[in-house]
């Protein structure tokens, strides 16, 4: 037995005890082998080139909507729903957070599927499954649309690896020795759950996949028509990079010709400046992905079930809350990196409106305000009077970082931001009812808790408490 086999044996045993399928073990072994041979998962500037201009969704022919309408009965919506939203102080599935008019992310997603009459599947983690499925019980129409399909499937989990000797990590809390394998696990999870075969048997050929917290993601008939008409195996929606996106992954082209996605964790540290050059690398991945399920099945068969997506080696500690605990590697893959393995995979430039994730309480406040509208299908959009430009919001992290703190400081709901360009709040300030912000507003206080009165109209720089002079 080779040294590699000897080293991998305890991982295989651990996965078997966890009732992982042979396919999961094979895929983890492929990633472990890359690590064993000293591969870092890094992609150097020497190996890639900037991606040229991509086709533009805003310039697609109107006639493609007819193709999209015809493809709709053969389409499924899949949402990545494994996140807990811990960075915003949540202890449950982030998709259950109320976003607008009493509706959560998941409510909006369900309404979209019901409105379009297409099945909905959630890729859950063990931590998000029960609560999410309980919420979907409010939508009996989904049961009818999904028919024999379940509402969800589970992502896998894999062992953490000690950095010093590449052995399985140990901890008194056994749960801490496991980690999610990244959202690139979706392809394998569709297979091991039996859903890939079930979808194809139900004559569902096209899958739209997006993050549950991206309020801009929805099944667009024109894009679906483009995807179906041209029999594209894999389509990634990309958007123009701005300064705010410079640290995120970008689209590039490998020297051998195929498109690829390079995530920040795959960038050599000495090349960070080039990685963040938004003029050199013009597009970022919105994580809105279209997959032709028959092409996925064929590709998996050709590769004997091992997609071998580009490995992302994340250096962590076995207990993420304890920086002094055992240093480990977590091997992950990103869903979008599959663009490099599908022959004839393509990217499509989409407007920024299709990328509206809620990552912070600042994002949440903006979406809850009148700067955004909610339509009958549960889709969020900027108010037409905003002219495609969202308000910029900066809230004091000491007082507004967590959702509970945000709700405490805006007990009567958000202020009107319809005509607000920028809102900056520094200090402990609570907003009253029907407050209106216009233009650029900067509120600050160093005098302890303050309150903005009901129906106040705010503009310019204001320091609280107001001077009596």
Secondary structure, 3 states (H helix, E strand, C coil): CCHHHHHHHHHHHHHHHCCCCHHHHHHHHHHHHHHHCCCCCCCCHHHEEECCCCCEHHHCCCCHHHHHHHHHHHEEEEEEECCCCHHHCCCCCHHHCEEECCEEHHHHHHHHHHHHCCEEEEEECCCCHHHHHHHHCCCHHHHHHHCCCCCEEECCEEECEECCCCCECCCCCHHHHEEECCHHHHHHHHHHCCHHHHHHHCCCCEEEEEECCECCCCCCHHHHHHHHHCCCCEEEEEEECCHHHCCCCEEEEECCCCEEEECHHHCCHHHHHHHCCCCCCCEEEEEEEEEEHHHHHHHHHHCCCCCCCCCEEEEEECCCCCCCCCEEEEEECCHHHHHHCCCCCEEEECCHHHCCECCCHHHHHHHHCCCEEECCCCCEEECHHHCCCCCEEEECHHHHCCHHHHHHHCCCCCCEEEEEEEEEEECCEEECCCCEEEEEEEEEECCCCEEECCCCEEEEEEEECCCCC
